[in-house]
Amino acid sequence: MMKHLLYLLSAVFTLSGCVIANTAGFFSGYKKLSEKEKSKVIFTSPSENICARANDSKIYAITGSQLLNCMMGNDTSVVYRWSPHCHSDMCITIETAQRYCDKMNYKLYIVADYYDIGIMERQHTIPGPLFIPNHKYYKADFCGKYNKRFTGDLLNGAALNKEERFGRFLFFKGDKVLFARNRLF
């Protein structure tokens, strides 16, 4: 009886692992997009200036260095590492983040962790582009890997302490990171 229970539990964990591993959030989700959805994604060249992108309902796949270049001229910027399916109290709507940044006179940059075009379109109601790490440039489809590489480029050699490393909100003065935290306010 115990042997059968162990086999059953093993099968359940194996099958649930396959389901988790095949979902957006674990992987980029790009491969599962329809052709129409893929047409909304612009893969930028790493040397391309992305600073003047308009709110044109496109999603720009960028590098951390490209975003860092945009922040050079700003007094204070906030990069919100936004996850479309996050329901934690650390995850707020893009609109809420924009209202707070407007009030504080911060420039807000939204960088999605992975693709979910439907949620991205519903949430992206603010002026300015929606960004996502360029998983093709980083040669990885695993979210953890390309997000880590993107953040490394964005930090440009600066180190965050252990508590800040996974912060959803990164604060910059010009192109220098000040700190990161999990809550905007």
Secondary structure, 3 states (H helix, E strand, C coil): CHHHHHHHHHHHHHHHHHHHHCCECCECCHHHCCHHHHCCEEECCCCCCCCCCCCCCCEEEECHHHHHHHHCCCCEEEEEEECCCCCCCCCCCHHHHHHHHHHHCCEEEEEECCCCHHHHHHHCCCCCCEEEECCCCCCCCEHHHHHHHHHHHHHCCCCCCCCCCCCCEEEEECCEEEEEECCCC
